[in-house]
Amino acid sequence: MAKKLRIDKILSNLGYGSRAEIKVYCKKRLVKVNDKVISNPGTQVDTDADKIEFNNEVVKYREFVYIMMNKPDGYLSATFDKRDPIVLDLIDSSYLTFEPFPVGRLDKDTEGLLVLTNDGQLAHRVLSPKKHVPKTYYAKIDGIVTEEDVKAFEKGVILDD
């Protein structure tokens, strides 16, 4: 499905500069669409069909990003925190322009697979209880697990905070 966007919005979203900076780059003839120099930063571009170049390098447009990471312990599954490190600190800064967020969460002291994306529909499909997406968790237990403990977990356990 073709999606038309302004060239300044595309390049700004991809981290090439602010919209004002992209306007300057257009005046400097650094932006091309389908091998033609673009001087108007408001030019509409078909993100699926048009060839975009910045400073003679082809630009790959993408609307959504999907990042899988093995979250180490000690990091919060959050996009901002004043005190503790967050999972966004672990990804390449070039992805930050897409404003990814964690799909679900793992506690600070928990490690494992964490998906980051800016695709809200995907996040909803994965997290919504109505969608019944199975998730498997492994726990490291101190002590001995009894048969009674296993039966309690099979029925469901509510933990006190």
MDAnalysis code that builds the backbone (N, CA, C; Angstrom):
import MDAnalysis as mda
import numpy as np

u = mda.Universe.empty(483, n_residues=161, atom_resindex=np.repeat(np.arange(161), 3), trajectory=True)
u.add_TopologyAttr("name", ["N", "CA", "C"] * 161)
u.add_TopologyAttr("resid", np.arange(1, 162))
u.add_TopologyAttr("resname", ["MET", "ALA", "LYS", "LYS", "LEU", "ARG", "ILE", "ASP", "LYS", "ILE", "LEU", "SER", "ASN", "LEU", "GLY", "TYR", "GLY", "SER", "ARG", "ALA", "GLU", "ILE", "LYS", "VAL", "TYR", "CYS", "LYS", "LYS", "ARG", "LEU", "VAL", "LYS", "VAL", "ASN", "ASP", "LYS", "VAL", "ILE", "SER", "ASN", "PRO", "GLY", "THR", "GLN", "VAL", "ASP", "THR", "ASP", "ALA", "ASP", "LYS", "ILE", "GLU", "PHE", "ASN", "ASN", "GLU", "VAL", "VAL", "LYS", "TYR", "ARG", "GLU", "PHE", "VAL", "TYR", "ILE", "MET", "MET", "ASN", "LYS", "PRO", "ASP", "GLY", "TYR", "LEU", "SER", "ALA", "THR", "PHE", "ASP", "LYS", "ARG", "ASP", "PRO", "ILE", "VAL", "LEU", "ASP", "LEU", "ILE", "ASP", "SER", "SER", "TYR", "LEU", "THR", "PHE", "GLU", "PRO", "PHE", "PRO", "VAL", "GLY", "ARG", "LEU", "ASP", "LYS", "ASP", "THR", "GLU", "GLY", "LEU", "LEU", "VAL", "LEU", "THR", "ASN", "ASP", "GLY", "GLN", "LEU", "ALA", "HIS", "ARG", "VAL", "LEU", "SER", "PRO", "LYS", "LYS", "HIS", "VAL", "PRO", "LYS", "THR", "TYR", "TYR", "ALA", "LYS", "ILE", "ASP", "GLY", "ILE", "VAL", "THR", "GLU", "GLU", "ASP", "VAL", "LYS", "ALA", "PHE", "GLU", "LYS", "GLY", "VAL", "ILE", "LEU", "ASP", "ASP"])
u.atoms.positions = np.array([
    [0.846, -1.177, 0.000],
    [0.000, 0.000, 0.000],
    [0.894, 1.244, 0.000],
    [0.750, 2.063, -1.003],
    [1.569, 3.261, -1.149],
    [1.216, 4.275, -0.069],
    [2.254, 4.902, 0.452],
    [2.052, 5.923, 1.457],
    [2.850, 7.145, 1.031],
    [2.175, 8.284, 0.887],
    [2.852, 9.511, 0.472],
    [3.113, 10.376, 1.695],
    [4.368, 10.808, 1.807],
    [4.790, 11.677, 2.898],
    [5.670, 12.782, 2.339],
    [5.771, 13.872, 3.073],
    [6.679, 14.956, 2.692],
    [8.121, 14.479, 2.852],
    [8.976, 14.902, 1.933],
    [10.378, 14.484, 1.981],
    [11.068, 14.984, 3.252],
    [10.713, 16.194, 3.728],
    [11.345, 16.690, 4.955],
    [10.943, 15.853, 6.169],
    [9.702, 15.373, 6.181],
    [9.248, 14.520, 7.291],
    [9.972, 13.180, 7.263],
    [10.103, 12.604, 6.076],
    [10.789, 11.315, 5.946],
    [12.223, 11.424, 6.441],
    [12.957, 12.402, 5.909],
    [14.373, 12.526, 6.268],
    [14.555, 12.914, 7.735],
    [13.656, 13.742, 8.247],
    [13.721, 14.114, 9.657],
    [13.459, 12.906, 10.551],
    [12.439, 12.122, 10.214],
    [12.124, 10.920, 10.997],
    [13.261, 9.909, 10.975],
    [14.013, 9.887, 9.893],
    [15.122, 8.941, 9.781],
    [16.409, 9.470, 10.417],
    [16.351, 10.682, 10.975],
    [17.501, 11.197, 11.712],
    [18.495, 12.001, 10.894],
    [18.109, 12.452, 9.711],
    [19.024, 13.239, 8.878],
    [19.083, 14.699, 9.300],
    [18.222, 15.106, 10.191],
    [18.209, 16.476, 10.679],
    [16.790, 16.911, 10.988],
    [16.685, 18.125, 11.517],
    [15.356, 18.689, 11.780],
    [14.728, 19.068, 10.439],
    [13.459, 19.390, 10.464],
    [12.815, 19.808, 9.207],
    [13.474, 21.072, 8.663],
    [13.857, 21.975, 9.561],
    [14.542, 23.201, 9.120],
    [15.877, 22.856, 8.456],
    [16.595, 21.906, 9.030],
    [17.872, 21.488, 8.435],
    [17.651, 20.819, 7.085],
    [16.600, 20.022, 6.965],
    [16.304, 19.362, 5.688],
    [15.998, 20.414, 4.621],
    [15.327, 21.492, 5.017],
    [15.046, 22.583, 4.078],
    [16.357, 23.151, 3.527],
    [17.337, 23.342, 4.398],
    [18.658, 23.839, 3.976],
    [19.327, 22.832, 3.048],
    [19.236, 21.548, 3.395],
    [19.848, 20.509, 2.551],
    [19.208, 20.479, 1.164],
    [17.903, 20.733, 1.101],
    [17.230, 20.791, -0.205],
    [17.778, 21.958, -1.026],
    [17.970, 23.116, -0.379],
    [18.528, 24.278, -1.082],
    [19.954, 24.003, -1.559],
    [20.686, 23.182, -0.802],
    [22.063, 22.829, -1.187],
    [22.099, 21.697, -2.213],
    [20.912, 21.254, -2.659],
    [20.773, 20.235, -3.700],
    [21.308, 18.869, -3.251],
    [21.125, 18.553, -1.967],
    [21.597, 17.279, -1.421],
    [20.524, 16.197, -1.429],
    [19.288, 16.573, -1.785],
    [18.167, 15.636, -1.727],
    [17.667, 15.350, -3.145],
    [17.515, 14.056, -3.452],
    [16.992, 13.652, -4.762],
    [15.876, 12.631, -4.568],
    [14.914, 12.684, -5.479],
    [13.868, 11.669, -5.554],
    [13.807, 11.215, -7.009],
    [13.967, 9.918, -7.200],
    [13.987, 9.340, -8.548],
    [15.004, 10.048, -9.441],
    [16.194, 10.290, -8.870],
    [17.342, 10.896, -9.564],
    [17.146, 12.363, -9.933],
    [16.100, 13.015, -9.404],
    [15.884, 14.439, -9.653],
    [16.097, 15.209, -8.357],
    [16.843, 16.311, -8.445],
    [17.095, 17.152, -7.278],
    [15.776, 17.748, -6.797],
    [15.567, 17.702, -5.488],
    [14.355, 18.235, -4.867],
    [14.727, 19.496, -4.096],
    [14.153, 20.630, -4.502],
    [14.433, 21.884, -3.800],
    [13.316, 22.250, -2.827],
    [12.152, 21.646, -3.010],
    [11.000, 21.923, -2.152],
    [10.897, 20.840, -1.076],
    [11.136, 21.189, 0.194],
    [11.086, 20.183, 1.257],
    [9.689, 19.616, 1.502],
    [8.659, 20.246, 0.922],
    [7.293, 19.759, 1.068],
    [6.884, 18.772, -0.011],
    [7.819, 18.413, -0.881],
    [7.519, 17.480, -1.962],
    [7.002, 16.160, -1.402],
    [5.888, 15.684, -1.957],
    [5.299, 14.410, -1.541],
    [6.039, 13.257, -2.212],
    [6.351, 12.238, -1.432],
    [7.113, 11.091, -1.919],
    [6.337, 9.814, -1.619],
    [6.280, 8.925, -2.592],
    [5.678, 7.602, -2.411],
    [6.733, 6.719, -1.744],
    [6.519, 6.395, -0.499],
    [7.541, 5.675, 0.277],
    [7.786, 4.258, -0.215],
    [6.840, 3.700, -0.960],
    [7.022, 2.346, -1.493],
    [7.706, 2.336, -2.854],
    [7.442, 3.347, -3.678],
    [7.886, 3.295, -5.073],
    [9.052, 4.226, -5.405],
    [9.138, 5.368, -4.741],
    [10.153, 6.354, -5.112],
    [11.524, 6.032, -4.529],
    [12.552, 6.370, -5.297],
    [13.945, 6.213, -4.850],
    [14.370, 7.537, -4.219],
    [14.744, 7.487, -2.951],
    [15.138, 8.682, -2.207],
    [16.648, 8.638, -2.004],
    [17.311, 9.795, -2.243],
    [18.753, 9.886, -2.006],
    [19.049, 11.122, -1.170],
    [20.000, 10.969, -0.262],
    [20.507, 12.104, 0.506],
    [22.018, 12.106, 0.370],
    [22.560, 13.203, -0.136],
    [24.007, 13.337, -0.325],
    [24.564, 12.155, -1.131],
    [23.839, 11.785, -2.180],
    [24.199, 10.704, -3.112],
    [24.188, 9.306, -2.498],
    [23.531, 9.132, -1.369],
    [23.355, 7.805, -0.777],
    [21.864, 7.478, -0.743],
    [21.522, 6.254, -1.142],
    [20.121, 5.832, -1.151],
    [19.615, 5.728, 0.284],
    [18.430, 6.258, 0.501],
    [17.789, 6.257, 1.817],
    [16.724, 5.169, 1.827],
    [16.794, 4.293, 2.807],
    [15.785, 3.242, 2.974],
    [14.762, 3.729, 3.997],
    [13.554, 3.972, 3.515],
    [12.506, 4.425, 4.423],
    [11.843, 3.233, 5.084],
    [11.589, 3.359, 6.356],
    [10.764, 2.366, 7.041],
    [9.927, 3.086, 8.081],
    [8.699, 2.679, 8.133],
    [7.763, 3.298, 9.065],
    [7.909, 2.686, 10.456],
    [8.050, 1.372, 10.494],
    [8.110, 0.678, 11.775],
    [9.469, 0.017, 11.960],
    [9.877, -0.091, 13.205],
    [11.080, -0.851, 13.542],
    [10.689, -1.931, 14.538],
    [11.409, -3.035, 14.461],
    [11.187, -4.166, 15.361],
    [12.557, -4.609, 15.850],
    [12.758, -4.536, 17.141],
    [14.047, -4.873, 17.734],
    [13.825, -5.967, 18.765],
    [14.556, -7.060, 18.621],
    [14.529, -8.117, 19.638],
    [15.824, -8.005, 20.424],
    [15.715, -8.035, 21.732],
    [16.917, -7.963, 22.558],
    [16.838, -8.967, 23.694],
    [17.989, -9.385, 24.144],
    [18.082, -10.188, 25.352],
    [18.354, -9.201, 26.480],
    [17.296, -8.779, 27.152],
    [17.427, -7.761, 28.196],
    [18.235, -8.303, 29.360],
    [19.318, -7.619, 29.705],
    [20.070, -8.042, 30.888],
    [19.395, -7.528, 32.161],
    [19.740, -8.126, 33.287],
    [19.179, -7.591, 34.523],
    [19.829, -6.241, 34.807],
    [19.142, -5.444, 35.602],
    [19.649, -4.121, 35.940],
    [19.075, -3.001, 35.082],
    [18.279, -3.346, 34.070],
    [17.683, -2.335, 33.191],
    [16.167, -2.371, 33.321],
    [15.554, -1.193, 33.269],
    [14.099, -1.095, 33.318],
    [13.513, -1.221, 31.921],
    [12.383, -1.905, 31.817],
    [11.635, -1.987, 30.554],
    [10.788, -0.727, 30.453],
    [11.441, 0.382, 30.180],
    [10.778, 1.683, 30.145],
    [11.454, 2.548, 29.087],
    [10.793, 3.649, 28.750],
    [11.379, 4.579, 27.786],
    [12.020, 5.779, 28.472],
    [11.789, 5.929, 29.780],
    [12.388, 7.039, 30.524],
    [12.428, 6.693, 32.004],
    [13.525, 7.021, 32.647],
    [13.624, 6.927, 34.101],
    [14.746, 7.856, 34.546],
    [14.517, 8.570, 35.641],
    [15.519, 9.527, 36.127],
    [16.674, 8.859, 36.865],
    [16.431, 7.671, 37.447],
    [17.448, 7.058, 38.302],
    [18.125, 5.838, 37.711],
    [17.357, 4.976, 37.069],
    [17.893, 3.688, 36.635],
    [18.101, 3.644, 35.124],
    [19.032, 2.798, 34.679],
    [19.208, 2.632, 33.229],
    [17.984, 1.961, 32.616],
    [17.705, 2.312, 31.368],
    [16.547, 1.770, 30.657],
    [17.012, 0.981, 29.435],
    [16.124, 0.138, 28.907],
    [16.490, -0.713, 27.769],
    [16.854, 0.102, 26.532],
    [16.316, 1.310, 26.394],
    [16.669, 2.138, 25.237],
    [18.137, 2.549, 25.269],
    [18.750, 2.515, 26.453],
    [20.182, 2.816, 26.554],
    [21.029, 1.757, 25.851],
    [20.451, 0.591, 25.604],
    [21.198, -0.542, 25.048],
    [21.156, -0.620, 23.526],
    [20.264, 0.145, 22.893],
    [20.131, 0.023, 21.436],
    [20.891, 1.140, 20.736],
    [21.218, 0.904, 19.476],
    [21.924, 1.890, 18.666],
    [21.090, 3.169, 18.594],
    [21.735, 4.310, 18.781],
    [21.014, 5.587, 18.830],
    [20.261, 5.897, 17.537],
    [20.656, 5.293, 16.416],
    [19.948, 5.552, 15.156],
    [18.495, 5.074, 15.215],
    [18.182, 4.134, 16.107],
    [16.810, 3.646, 16.240],
    [15.942, 4.578, 17.084],
    [16.549, 5.444, 17.861],
    [15.780, 6.282, 18.779],
    [14.874, 7.268, 18.055],
    [15.228, 7.654, 16.821],
    [14.368, 8.574, 16.073],
    [13.011, 7.951, 15.763],
    [12.927, 6.620, 15.803],
    [11.666, 5.924, 15.545],
    [10.798, 5.831, 16.799],
    [11.336, 6.253, 17.941],
    [10.632, 6.231, 19.225],
    [10.095, 4.850, 19.579],
    [10.977, 3.848, 19.623],
    [10.516, 2.504, 19.996],
    [10.175, 2.426, 21.480],
    [9.323, 1.476, 21.808],
    [8.928, 1.244, 23.200],
    [8.884, -0.263, 23.433],
    [9.039, -0.687, 24.686],
    [8.984, -2.124, 24.978],
    [7.569, -2.669, 24.816],
    [7.469, -3.857, 24.242],
    [6.189, -4.563, 24.146],
    [6.112, -5.434, 25.394],
    [5.344, -4.981, 26.370],
    [5.307, -5.666, 27.658],
    [6.476, -5.198, 28.509],
    [6.759, -5.976, 29.533],
    [7.880, -5.581, 30.385],
    [8.474, -6.790, 31.076],
    [9.727, -6.634, 31.401],
    [10.421, -7.570, 32.274],
    [10.917, -6.749, 33.453],
    [10.812, -7.281, 34.654],
    [11.267, -6.559, 35.834],
    [12.744, -6.209, 35.717],
    [13.158, -5.220, 36.508],
    [14.542, -4.745, 36.470],
    [15.538, -5.876, 36.672],
    [15.240, -6.785, 37.586],
    [16.192, -7.864, 37.891],
    [15.948, -9.120, 37.056],
    [15.143, -8.995, 35.993],
    [14.822, -10.129, 35.127],
    [15.515, -9.953, 33.789],
    [15.978, -11.069, 33.236],
    [16.584, -11.018, 31.907],
    [15.804, -11.916, 30.969],
    [15.892, -11.613, 29.673],
    [15.207, -12.437, 28.686],
    [14.797, -11.640, 27.468],
    [14.051, -12.302, 26.576],
    [13.620, -11.683, 25.329],
    [12.684, -10.513, 25.594],
    [13.013, -9.388, 24.977],
    [12.154, -8.215, 25.030],
    [12.094, -7.647, 23.617],
    [10.892, -7.361, 23.153],
    [10.698, -6.772, 21.830],
    [10.438, -5.284, 22.006],
    [11.121, -4.481, 21.194],
    [10.900, -3.038, 21.146],
    [10.371, -2.703, 19.756],
    [9.403, -1.808, 19.681],
    [8.851, -1.412, 18.385],
    [8.196, -0.048, 18.517],
    [7.853, 0.530, 17.388],
    [7.003, 1.718, 17.365],
    [5.665, 1.382, 16.702],
    [5.407, 0.102, 16.532],
    [4.184, -0.403, 15.897],
    [3.154, -0.705, 16.990],
    [2.276, 0.263, 17.239],
    [1.280, 0.114, 18.294],
    [0.305, -1.024, 18.057],
    [-0.038, -1.280, 16.795],
    [-0.965, -2.378, 16.502],
    [-0.338, -3.722, 16.840],
    [0.936, -3.907, 16.511],
    [1.607, -5.160, 16.864],
    [1.648, -5.319, 18.381],
    [2.015, -4.264, 19.079],
    [2.085, -4.327, 20.538],
    [0.733, -4.726, 21.118],
    [-0.329, -4.147, 20.599],
    [-1.671, -4.483, 21.084],
    [-1.998, -5.955, 20.825],
    [-1.663, -6.438, 19.615],
    [-1.957, -7.841, 19.287],
    [-1.192, -8.796, 20.198],
    [0.006, -8.437, 20.583],
    [0.814, -9.312, 21.439],
    [0.350, -9.245, 22.893],
    [-0.033, -8.060, 23.354],
    [-0.330, -7.872, 24.775],
    [-1.791, -8.090, 25.159],
    [-2.704, -7.947, 24.223],
    [-4.124, -8.042, 24.552],
    [-4.492, -9.450, 25.016],
    [-5.118, -9.561, 26.202],
    [-5.553, -10.878, 26.672],
    [-6.535, -11.546, 25.704],
    [-7.268, -10.748, 24.935],
    [-8.230, -11.304, 23.977],
    [-7.540, -12.048, 22.835],
    [-6.285, -11.738, 22.578],
    [-5.570, -12.355, 21.451],
    [-4.930, -13.691, 21.830],
    [-4.832, -13.977, 23.106],
    [-4.314, -15.268, 23.593],
    [-2.937, -15.616, 23.021],
    [-2.020, -14.675, 23.054],
    [-0.654, -14.954, 22.605],
    [0.072, -15.659, 23.754],
    [0.501, -16.909, 23.522],
    [1.159, -17.634, 24.617],
    [2.532, -17.046, 24.940],
    [2.847, -17.039, 26.208],
    [4.150, -16.572, 26.672],
    [4.678, -17.609, 27.647],
    [5.950, -17.867, 27.589],
    [6.572, -18.842, 28.481],
    [7.620, -18.135, 29.327],
    [7.593, -18.392, 30.605],
    [8.560, -17.807, 31.527],
    [9.297, -18.931, 32.235],
    [10.567, -18.737, 32.452],
    [11.372, -19.684, 33.214],
    [11.820, -18.988, 34.485],
    [11.696, -19.696, 35.593],
    [12.073, -19.121, 36.880],
    [13.175, -19.957, 37.509],
    [14.130, -19.274, 38.088],
    [15.191, -19.941, 38.842],
    [14.761, -19.889, 40.308],
    [14.644, -21.063, 40.913],
    [14.090, -21.182, 42.256],
    [15.195, -21.495, 43.262],
    [15.174, -20.770, 44.374],
    [16.030, -21.136, 45.503],
    [15.237, -22.106, 46.370],
    [15.789, -23.244, 46.659],
    [15.096, -24.223, 47.494],
    [14.510, -25.343, 46.667],
    [13.574, -26.059, 47.272],
    [12.975, -27.238, 46.644],
    [11.518, -26.941, 46.316],
    [11.106, -27.300, 45.098],
    [9.716, -27.135, 44.682],
    [8.991, -28.442, 44.974],
    [7.923, -28.333, 45.759],
    [7.158, -29.529, 46.116],
    [6.055, -29.768, 45.086],
    [5.466, -30.955, 45.134],
    [4.335, -31.278, 44.259],
    [3.174, -30.324, 44.540],
    [3.013, -29.949, 45.783],
    [1.967, -29.004, 46.172],
    [2.204, -27.635, 45.516],
    [3.467, -27.209, 45.466],
    [3.814, -25.949, 44.796],
    [3.456, -26.006, 43.311],
    [3.770, -27.127, 42.672],
    [3.482, -27.303, 41.243],
    [1.982, -27.195, 40.994],
    [1.179, -27.868, 41.821],
    [-0.281, -27.830, 41.660],
    [-0.822, -26.413, 41.852],
    [-0.258, -25.697, 42.817],
    [-0.693, -24.318, 43.057],
    [-0.397, -23.441, 41.838],
    [0.784, -23.611, 41.245],
    [1.142, -22.825, 40.060],
    [0.270, -23.185, 38.864],
    [-0.089, -24.452, 38.730],
    [-0.955, -24.872, 37.623],
    [-2.331, -24.221, 37.716],
    [-2.817, -24.007, 38.945],
    [-4.119, -23.372, 39.147],
    [-4.035, -21.857, 38.944],
    [-2.863, -21.317, 39.154],
    [-2.667, -19.867, 39.071],
    [-2.357, -19.315, 40.440],
    [-1.397, -18.458, 40.496],
    [-0.935, -17.910, 41.764],
    [-1.007, -16.393, 41.705],
    [-1.534, -15.800, 42.751],
    [-1.523, -14.345, 42.870],
    [-0.444, -14.000, 43.881],
    [0.496, -13.182, 43.441],
    [1.614, -12.805, 44.298],
    [1.323, -11.478, 44.974],
    [1.668, -11.381, 46.245],
    [1.555, -10.108, 46.957],
    [2.738, -9.239, 46.564],
    [2.482, -7.954, 46.428],
    [3.585, -7.039, 46.098],
    [4.462, -6.811, 47.299],
])
